[in-house]
């Protein structure tokens, strides 16, 4: 569960990292407040949220088993735990 959460946090931070790299490339002050005006931060947040929503859609659409598959849950066979499988 922690991996998908960290993936989404990473996706959210991509626009901020890209803008910080842009500031470094243009030799502007990355840590100065004048480089991060409120309207620009708001645009970065909106872009980040859009990326996260798109990644959720892709995750839901392209992950998991095919729609016509049957899930067999984990169970005990001959005294041993057998993992669940998609068939």
N, CA, C and O atoms as a DFTB+ gen file, in Angstrom:
348 C
 N C O
     1  1       0.820      -1.200       0.000
     2  2       0.000       0.000       0.000
     3  2       0.860       1.258       0.000
     4  3       0.450       2.291      -0.529
     5  1       2.042       1.174       0.587
     6  2       2.882       2.369       0.663
     7  2       3.449       2.744      -0.715
     8  3       3.660       3.925      -0.992
     9  1       3.694       1.759      -1.573
    10  2       4.260       2.041      -2.890
    11  2       3.315       2.870      -3.752
    12  3       3.763       3.853      -4.342
    13  1       2.028       2.528      -3.857
    14  2       1.138       3.391      -4.659
    15  2       1.011       4.809      -4.085
    16  3       0.909       5.778      -4.837
    17  1       1.017       4.925      -2.774
    18  2       0.917       6.257      -2.157
    19  2       2.155       7.083      -2.489
    20  3       2.046       8.251      -2.862
    21  1       3.338       6.472      -2.352
    22  2       4.567       7.200      -2.677
    23  2       4.655       7.522      -4.164
    24  3       5.203       8.556      -4.544
    25  1       4.125       6.649      -4.998
    26  2       4.093       6.926      -6.433
    27  2       3.236       8.149      -6.728
    28  3       3.631       9.012      -7.512
    29  1       2.072       8.226      -6.108
    30  2       1.195       9.379      -6.340
    31  2       1.804      10.668      -5.785
    32  3       1.658      11.730      -6.390
    33  1       2.478      10.583      -4.650
    34  2       3.164      11.768      -4.103
    35  2       4.263      12.212      -5.060
    36  3       4.437      13.405      -5.308
    37  1       5.005      11.240      -5.596
    38  2       6.045      11.569      -6.573
    39  2       5.478      12.220      -7.813
    40  3       6.049      13.182      -8.327
    41  1       4.362      11.707      -8.302
    42  2       3.716      12.295      -9.473
    43  2       3.249      13.715      -9.164
    44  3       3.345      14.601     -10.013
    45  1       2.744      13.930      -7.950
    46  2       2.308      15.268      -7.557
    47  2       3.485      16.249      -7.544
    48  3       3.306      17.423      -7.869
    49  1       4.671      15.793      -7.179
    50  2       5.826      16.679      -7.046
    51  2       6.545      16.950      -8.366
    52  3       7.423      17.811      -8.409
    53  1       6.199      16.240      -9.445
    54  2       6.890      16.409     -10.723
    55  2       6.867      17.859     -11.228
    56  3       7.930      18.367     -11.582
    57  1       5.724      18.555     -11.283
    58  2       5.752      19.938     -11.776
    59  2       6.617      20.875     -10.930
    60  3       7.270      21.771     -11.465
    61  1       6.622      20.669      -9.617
    62  2       7.448      21.514      -8.750
    63  2       8.931      21.256      -8.999
    64  3       9.733      22.189      -9.021
    65  1       9.288      20.001      -9.184
    66  2      10.686      19.662      -9.473
    67  2      11.103      20.209     -10.837
    68  3      12.221      20.699     -10.992
    69  1      10.214      20.129     -11.821
    70  2      10.523      20.651     -13.149
    71  2      10.727      22.167     -13.096
    72  3      11.629      22.695     -13.747
    73  1       9.897      22.863     -12.329
    74  2      10.055      24.317     -12.210
    75  2      11.340      24.655     -11.462
    76  3      12.013      25.627     -11.807
    77  1      11.689      23.882     -10.456
    78  2      12.942      24.111      -9.724
    79  2      14.143      23.887     -10.641
    80  3      15.119      24.633     -10.569
    81  1      14.085      22.878     -11.494
    82  2      15.164      22.655     -12.467
    83  2      15.232      23.821     -13.447
    84  3      16.319      24.262     -13.821
    85  1      14.065      24.320     -13.863
    86  2      14.044      25.493     -14.738
    87  2      14.708      26.692     -14.057
    88  3      15.485      27.414     -14.682
    89  1      14.402      26.899     -12.787
    90  2      15.023      28.015     -12.061
    91  2      16.533      27.833     -11.946
    92  3      17.288      28.798     -12.064
    93  1      16.965      26.614     -11.720
    94  2      18.403      26.347     -11.661
    95  2      19.061      26.589     -13.013
    96  3      20.161      27.137     -13.080
    97  1      18.395      26.185     -14.089
    98  2      18.958      26.356     -15.433
    99  2      19.054      27.826     -15.821
   100  3      19.975      28.221     -16.536
   101  1      18.117      28.633     -15.359
   102  2      18.144      30.060     -15.681
   103  2      18.907      30.869     -14.644
   104  3      18.952      32.098     -14.706
   105  1      19.504      30.166     -13.692
   106  2      20.306      30.784     -12.624
   107  2      19.501      31.774     -11.783
   108  3      20.045      32.756     -11.279
   109  1      18.219      31.511     -11.637
   110  2      17.373      32.301     -10.746
   111  2      17.461      31.697      -9.352
   112  3      17.888      30.553      -9.196
   113  1      17.068      32.440      -8.364
   114  2      17.111      31.932      -6.997
   115  2      15.994      30.937      -6.746
   116  3      14.820      31.307      -6.743
   117  1      16.348      29.679      -6.537
   118  2      15.337      28.646      -6.313
   119  2      14.649      28.850      -4.971
   120  3      13.451      28.599      -4.844
   121  1      15.384      29.295      -3.985
   122  2      14.838      29.422      -2.639
   123  2      14.334      30.822      -2.302
   124  3      13.931      31.073      -1.166
   125  1      14.351      31.724      -3.255
   126  2      13.842      33.064      -2.988
   127  2      12.334      33.105      -3.222
   128  3      11.815      32.446      -4.123
   129  1      11.654      33.873      -2.415
   130  2      10.191      33.948      -2.499
   131  2       9.724      34.574      -3.809
   132  3       8.635      34.254      -4.285
   133  1      10.521      35.455      -4.397
   134  2      10.104      36.102      -5.645
   135  2      10.077      35.122      -6.822
   136  3       9.429      35.399      -7.832
   137  1      10.759      33.996      -6.713
   138  2      10.740      32.987      -7.770
   139  2       9.510      32.091      -7.698
   140  3       9.220      31.360      -8.645
   141  1       8.789      32.141      -6.587
   142  2       7.625      31.282      -6.373
   143  2       6.390      32.132      -6.046
   144  3       5.863      32.038      -4.938
   145  1       5.914      32.969      -7.001
   146  2       4.710      33.773      -6.719
   147  2       3.483      32.876      -6.528
   148  3       3.429      31.750      -7.023
   149  1       2.512      33.407      -5.802
   150  2       1.333      32.615      -5.440
   151  2       0.562      32.122      -6.661
   152  3       0.090      30.985      -6.671
   153  1       0.426      32.956      -7.688
   154  2      -0.325      32.522      -8.877
   155  2       0.390      31.376      -9.597
   156  3      -0.258      30.500     -10.169
   157  1       1.712      31.384      -9.568
   158  2       2.461      30.303     -10.209
   159  2       2.378      29.017      -9.396
   160  3       2.251      27.932      -9.963
   161  1       2.446      29.129      -8.095
   162  2       2.305      27.951      -7.231
   163  2       0.912      27.351      -7.394
   164  3       0.757      26.130      -7.396
   165  1      -0.101      28.205      -7.530
   166  2      -1.462      27.708      -7.743
   167  2      -1.555      26.946      -9.065
   168  3      -2.216      25.910      -9.132
   169  1      -0.903      27.447     -10.112
   170  2      -0.897      26.740     -11.393
   171  2      -0.158      25.404     -11.277
   172  3      -0.579      24.404     -11.858
   173  1       0.939      25.394     -10.527
   174  2       1.679      24.148     -10.321
   175  2       0.838      23.131      -9.551
   176  3       0.871      21.939      -9.856
   177  1       0.088      23.598      -8.555
   178  2      -0.784      22.702      -7.792
   179  2      -1.880      22.131      -8.686
   180  3      -2.167      20.936      -8.626
   181  1      -2.492      22.974      -9.513
   182  2      -3.526      22.488     -10.431
   183  2      -2.962      21.482     -11.433
   184  3      -3.594      20.464     -11.719
   185  1      -1.784      21.766     -11.960
   186  2      -1.140      20.820     -12.861
   187  2      -0.806      19.510     -12.168
   188  3      -0.953      18.436     -12.752
   189  1      -0.358      19.597     -10.927
   190  2      -0.040      18.400     -10.148
   191  2      -1.285      17.572      -9.893
   192  3      -1.258      16.349     -10.036
   193  1      -2.371      18.221      -9.520
   194  2      -3.618      17.493      -9.276
   195  2      -4.136      16.839     -10.559
   196  3      -4.669      15.730     -10.522
   197  1      -3.979      17.518     -11.672
   198  2      -4.376      16.941     -12.952
   199  2      -3.545      15.689     -13.265
   200  3      -4.088      14.679     -13.712
   201  1      -2.246      15.758     -13.032
   202  2      -1.397      14.586     -13.247
   203  2      -1.799      13.421     -12.349
   204  3      -1.816      12.272     -12.790
   205  1      -2.122      13.714     -11.092
   206  2      -2.522      12.653     -10.165
   207  2      -3.834      12.021     -10.604
   208  3      -3.973      10.799     -10.557
   209  1      -4.790      12.825     -11.028
   210  2      -6.070      12.282     -11.489
   211  2      -5.854      11.415     -12.726
   212  3      -6.429      10.331     -12.828
   213  1      -5.037      11.878     -13.659
   214  2      -4.747      11.092     -14.857
   215  2      -4.069       9.777     -14.481
   216  3      -4.376       8.732     -15.055
   217  1      -3.151       9.828     -13.522
   218  2      -2.478       8.589     -13.119
   219  2      -3.448       7.628     -12.434
   220  3      -3.322       6.415     -12.600
   221  1      -4.416       8.143     -11.666
   222  2      -5.445       7.277     -11.072
   223  2      -6.280       6.602     -12.156
   224  3      -6.594       5.416     -12.056
   225  1      -6.635       7.355     -13.184
   226  2      -7.425       6.789     -14.278
   227  2      -6.640       5.692     -14.985
   228  3      -7.178       4.617     -15.252
   229  1      -5.363       5.958     -15.292
   230  2      -4.537       4.941     -15.936
   231  2      -4.357       3.726     -15.040
   232  3      -4.377       2.595     -15.524
   233  1      -4.183       3.941     -13.750
   234  2      -4.032       2.825     -12.824
   235  2      -5.288       1.960     -12.810
   236  3      -5.195       0.732     -12.833
   237  1      -6.446       2.583     -12.772
   238  2      -7.697       1.836     -12.748
   239  2      -7.959       1.135     -14.076
   240  3      -8.507       0.033     -14.103
   241  1      -7.569       1.774     -15.177
   242  2      -7.866       1.223     -16.493
   243  2      -6.925       0.097     -16.897
   244  3      -7.362      -0.883     -17.502
   245  1      -5.654       0.219     -16.575
   246  2      -4.661      -0.692     -17.135
   247  2      -4.011      -1.628     -16.126
   248  3      -3.065      -2.329     -16.484
   249  1      -4.472      -1.669     -14.895
   250  2      -3.894      -2.597     -13.926
   251  2      -4.933      -3.638     -13.536
   252  3      -6.125      -3.483     -13.802
   253  1      -4.462      -4.687     -12.909
   254  2      -5.379      -5.720     -12.463
   255  2      -5.587      -6.792     -13.512
   256  3      -4.938      -6.801     -14.557
   257  1      -6.478      -7.667     -13.220
   258  2      -6.765      -8.799     -14.092
   259  2      -7.767      -8.395     -15.174
   260  3      -8.461      -7.387     -15.040
   261  1      -7.837      -9.178     -16.231
   262  2      -8.828      -8.895     -17.277
   263  2     -10.254      -8.976     -16.724
   264  3     -10.491      -9.679     -15.742
   265  1     -11.192      -8.277     -17.333
   266  2     -12.561      -8.248     -16.816
   267  2     -13.243      -9.614     -16.749
   268  3     -14.096      -9.824     -15.886
   269  1     -12.893     -10.542     -17.631
   270  2     -13.564     -11.831     -17.642
   271  2     -12.848     -12.904     -16.819
   272  3     -13.184     -14.084     -16.912
   273  1     -11.870     -12.498     -16.021
   274  2     -11.126     -13.477     -15.226
   275  2     -11.871     -13.826     -13.940
   276  3     -12.742     -13.083     -13.486
   277  1     -11.514     -14.958     -13.372
   278  2     -12.110     -15.427     -12.124
   279  2     -11.038     -15.438     -11.045
   280  3      -9.952     -15.980     -11.252
   281  1     -11.332     -14.854      -9.914
   282  2     -10.379     -14.819      -8.801
   283  2     -10.646     -15.994      -7.878
   284  3     -11.775     -16.214      -7.440
   285  1      -9.604     -16.739      -7.590
   286  2      -9.679     -17.826      -6.612
   287  2      -8.897     -17.363      -5.397
   288  3      -7.677     -17.221      -5.483
   289  1      -9.554     -17.120      -4.258
   290  2      -8.868     -16.579      -3.086
   291  2      -7.872     -17.579      -2.508
   292  3      -7.911     -18.769      -2.820
   293  1      -6.986     -17.075      -1.666
   294  2      -6.034     -17.932      -0.964
   295  2      -6.798     -18.950      -0.135
   296  3      -7.835     -18.646       0.455
   297  1      -6.270     -20.149      -0.105
   298  2      -6.959     -21.219       0.616
   299  2      -5.940     -22.258       1.097
   300  3      -4.768     -22.220       0.722
   301  1      -6.404     -23.169       1.920
   302  2      -5.556     -24.222       2.466
   303  2      -5.759     -25.500       1.646
   304  3      -6.886     -25.962       1.469
   305  1      -4.650     -26.066       1.145
   306  2      -4.671     -27.359       0.456
   307  2      -3.631     -28.258       1.100
   308  3      -2.452     -27.907       1.164
   309  1      -4.062     -29.409       1.575
   310  2      -3.164     -30.380       2.199
   311  2      -2.336     -29.744       3.323
   312  3      -1.155     -30.052       3.483
   313  1      -2.961     -28.867       4.087
   314  2      -2.296     -28.254       5.230
   315  2      -1.356     -27.109       4.876
   316  3      -0.652     -26.608       5.753
   317  1      -1.323     -26.675       3.603
   318  2      -0.443     -25.569       3.178
   319  2      -1.291     -24.441       2.607
   320  3      -2.324     -24.680       1.981
   321  1      -0.847     -23.221       2.830
   322  2      -1.539     -22.045       2.301
   323  2      -1.164     -21.852       0.839
   324  3       0.016     -21.739       0.503
   325  1      -2.159     -21.814      -0.021
   326  2      -1.953     -21.607      -1.459
   327  2      -2.410     -20.186      -1.780
   328  3      -3.497     -19.769      -1.382
   329  1      -1.566     -19.447      -2.505
   330  2      -1.884     -18.073      -2.866
   331  2      -3.122     -17.999      -3.755
   332  3      -3.477     -18.953      -4.448
   333  1      -3.765     -16.834      -3.711
   334  2      -4.886     -16.590      -4.607
   335  2      -4.381     -16.397      -6.023
   336  3      -3.264     -15.920      -6.224
   337  1      -5.179     -16.755      -6.993
   338  2      -4.786     -16.643      -8.402
   339  2      -5.929     -16.080      -9.233
   340  3      -7.099     -16.178      -8.863
   341  1      -5.568     -15.497     -10.351
   342  2      -6.544     -15.017     -11.345
   343  2      -6.573     -16.046     -12.463
   344  3      -5.523     -16.394     -13.003
   345  1      -7.740     -16.535     -12.818
   346  2      -7.863     -17.476     -13.936
   347  2      -8.842     -16.958     -14.946
   348  3      -9.083     -17.610     -15.962
